[in-house]
Amino acid sequence: MREQVMEAVSQLAEPQLEGALLFLRAMTASGSWPSLVAAELDDEPYGERELGEDAGTLGHLERANLLTTEQLSRELGL
């Protein structure tokens, strides 16, 4: 199995490697990953309500006074 995983990774294009690494790290960090992998795909359509909620959330984030990690580190003297 390990060889098959390594072969699949070796066939990924460079831009896909970061996503694959994040996925693998999430799998090893989470004790619930087997249930996530076994879960059925969500085939519910993404409706207008959800799109509106997403737009509202993005608008809120754009208006919020957020700091980047770098800004926060500077402010805290780290």
Residue pairs with C-beta under 8 A, 6 or more apart in sequence:
9 17
9 20
12 20
26 33
27 33
27 37
30 36
67 75
